[in-house]
Amino acid sequence: MNADIPTMKAFVRSHFISDRMGYDECYLFGIQSVKGRALGFHAMTKHGAHYRNVPIHAITTQDGEQGRPLQQAQLWDCFSSKPVVHVFDYLLNHQAKCLMRGSEEGGTYLFTVDWLPDDNVHTGFTLIPDQNKCAHVMELDSGNLVALPTNRIVWLDGYFIGKKPDPRLQRYRTQTDVYQCEDCLFDVSKSDEYMYEDR
């Protein structure tokens, strides 16, 4: 249920972890994923307290920044208790337009969370192409963090994409197919050869 993330300096809104208002300086160093719940973060505060399961809407990278509701910071609950964290080199520090519920804001890519099935029986939505979603964790220009699926981010750059892309005009659709390369047309069931010949 836990996974390392790239360590980053941030602030936790104090009322999430104490009886105080204000902001606690911290380092984020991991995530916690429980199926059907919001993504949680591991945070080490400047005062030596380690908090786990700090919700994403409790975190900002800018001291004093106002928050946003959890439903805007993360659109989908975690898909399983087996998260996989990956940093895509191509996307690292890439700027984007983040489309939340009811608003959009500029942001920068940090890392991606994806999920493995909890087991072979309880796969949930993780193996269904049109339902499974990864979560790109983005730092908004305001300092707030969000975890958004791929179809809620419009990537920007000055070289390949340009500054004003609009993927909606391209009529992209959700992927629904499952692709498998094995079929019965390539029959090697009666062969003892290790190097199969083309037929």
ZILINKA-V115494 format. One record per pair of residues at least 12 apart in sequence whose ideal C-beta (glycine too) atoms are under 8 Angstrom apart, sorted by the first residue. I is the first residue (numbers start at 0). J is the second residue. D is the distance in Angstrom with one decimal. If there is no record, write none. Layout:
i:j:d
I:J:D
I:J:D
//
This chain:
i:j:d
0:31:5.7
0:32:5.6
0:33:6.0
0:80:4.4
0:81:7.5
0:82:7.4
1:29:5.7
1:30:7.0
1:31:5.4
1:32:7.8
1:41:7.3
1:51:7.9
1:82:7.9
2:29:6.3
2:30:5.5
2:32:7.3
2:82:4.8
2:83:6.8
2:84:4.5
2:112:7.6
3:28:6.8
3:29:5.4
3:84:6.4
4:27:6.6
4:28:6.6
4:29:5.8
4:30:5.6
4:40:7.8
4:84:5.4
4:109:7.9
4:110:5.7
4:136:7.7
5:86:6.1
5:109:6.9
5:110:5.8
6:26:5.7
6:27:7.0
6:28:4.9
7:26:7.0
7:27:5.2
7:60:7.5
7:109:7.1
8:24:7.5
8:25:7.6
8:26:5.8
8:27:7.9
8:60:7.3
9:25:5.8
9:26:7.3
9:27:5.2
9:42:7.3
9:58:5.3
9:59:6.6
9:60:5.2
9:144:7.8
10:22:4.2
10:23:6.5
10:24:5.8
10:25:6.7
10:58:7.2
10:59:5.3
10:60:7.0
10:61:7.4
10:62:5.3
10:64:7.9
11:23:4.8
11:25:5.4
11:42:5.6
11:44:7.1
11:50:7.1
11:53:5.8
11:57:5.5
11:58:6.0
12:57:5.0
12:58:7.6
12:59:7.1
12:66:6.1
15:53:6.4
15:54:7.0
15:57:4.0
16:44:7.6
16:48:7.5
16:50:5.3
16:53:6.9
16:57:7.7
22:59:7.4
22:62:5.2
22:63:6.7
23:44:4.9
23:45:6.9
23:46:7.4
24:44:7.0
24:45:4.4
24:62:7.7
25:42:4.2
25:43:5.9
25:44:4.8
25:45:6.7
25:50:7.9
26:42:7.0
26:43:5.0
27:40:5.2
27:41:6.8
27:42:5.5
27:58:6.9
28:41:5.5
28:42:7.7
28:43:6.6
29:41:3.7
29:51:7.8
30:82:6.2
30:84:6.7
30:112:6.4
31:51:5.6
31:52:5.1
32:77:4.3
32:79:7.0
32:80:5.9
32:81:7.4
32:82:3.9
32:112:7.2
32:114:6.9
33:77:6.1
33:80:5.6
34:76:7.5
34:77:5.8
34:78:6.5
34:79:5.0
34:80:5.5
34:117:6.5
34:123:6.7
35:76:5.2
35:77:7.1
36:76:5.8
36:77:5.9
37:54:5.3
37:55:6.5
37:69:5.9
37:73:5.4
37:76:6.2
37:77:7.3
38:54:7.5
38:55:5.5
38:73:5.9
38:77:5.9
38:112:6.7
38:134:6.8
38:146:5.5
39:51:6.4
39:52:3.4
39:53:6.1
39:54:6.3
40:52:7.6
40:53:4.6
40:54:7.7
40:55:6.8
40:58:6.2
41:53:7.5
42:58:7.6
54:69:6.1
54:72:7.9
55:69:7.2
55:72:4.7
55:73:5.4
55:136:7.9
55:144:5.3
55:145:7.0
55:146:5.9
56:68:6.6
56:69:4.4
56:71:7.7
56:72:4.2
56:73:7.7
56:143:7.5
58:143:7.5
58:144:5.1
59:141:7.8
59:142:4.4
59:143:5.4
59:144:7.3
60:138:5.8
60:142:4.4
60:144:7.6
61:141:7.0
61:142:3.1
64:141:5.7
64:142:4.3
64:143:6.4
65:141:7.9
66:143:6.4
67:99:7.5
67:143:5.8
70:100:6.0
71:99:4.4
71:100:5.3
71:101:7.1
71:102:6.8
71:145:7.3
72:99:7.6
72:143:6.7
72:144:6.7
72:145:4.9
72:146:6.9
73:134:7.1
73:145:6.9
73:146:4.5
73:147:7.9
74:99:7.5
74:100:6.8
74:146:7.9
74:147:6.5
74:148:6.7
74:151:6.6
75:132:5.7
75:134:7.3
75:148:6.6
77:114:6.7
78:114:4.0
78:123:5.8
78:124:5.7
78:125:5.2
78:131:6.6
78:132:7.7
79:114:4.4
79:115:6.3
79:116:6.0
79:117:4.7
79:123:6.3
79:125:5.9
80:117:5.8
81:114:6.1
81:115:4.1
81:116:7.2
81:117:6.1
82:112:5.3
82:113:7.3
82:114:5.7
82:115:8.0
83:112:7.2
83:113:4.9
83:114:6.8
83:115:6.2
84:110:5.8
84:111:7.1
84:112:5.7
85:110:6.9
85:111:5.1
85:113:6.9
86:109:7.9
86:110:4.8
86:111:7.2
87:108:7.5
87:111:6.1
90:108:4.4
90:111:7.7
90:135:7.5
90:154:7.7
91:108:6.3
92:107:5.9
92:108:6.6
93:107:7.0
93:108:4.6
93:154:6.0
93:155:7.7
93:156:6.8
94:106:7.3
94:107:5.7
94:108:8.0
94:154:7.7
94:155:4.8
94:156:7.0
95:107:7.3
95:108:6.6
95:137:6.7
95:152:4.9
95:153:6.2
95:154:4.9
95:155:5.8
96:152:7.2
96:153:4.3
96:155:6.5
97:137:5.5
97:139:6.3
97:145:5.8
97:147:5.9
97:151:6.9
97:152:5.9
98:147:7.4
98:151:4.6
98:152:7.0
98:153:7.0
99:145:6.4
99:147:7.3
99:151:7.3
104:139:4.9
104:140:6.0
104:141:6.4
105:139:7.0
105:140:4.4
106:137:3.9
106:138:6.0
106:139:4.5
106:140:6.4
106:145:6.9
106:152:8.0
107:137:6.4
107:138:5.1
107:140:8.0
108:135:6.2
108:136:8.0
108:137:5.9
109:136:4.8
109:137:6.4
109:138:5.7
109:144:7.6
110:135:7.9
110:136:5.3
111:133:5.4
111:134:6.9
111:135:5.2
111:136:7.0
112:133:6.6
112:134:4.5
112:136:6.5
112:146:6.7
113:133:4.3
113:134:7.6
114:131:7.7
114:133:7.9
128:173:7.9
128:174:5.0
128:175:5.5
128:176:6.4
128:177:6.0
129:173:4.8
129:174:6.6
129:175:4.5
132:148:3.8
132:149:7.2
132:150:8.0
133:148:6.7
133:149:6.7
134:146:3.9
134:147:6.7
134:148:6.6
135:147:5.6
135:148:7.5
135:149:6.8
135:152:5.9
137:152:7.1
150:171:8.0
150:173:7.5
153:165:7.5
153:166:6.1
//
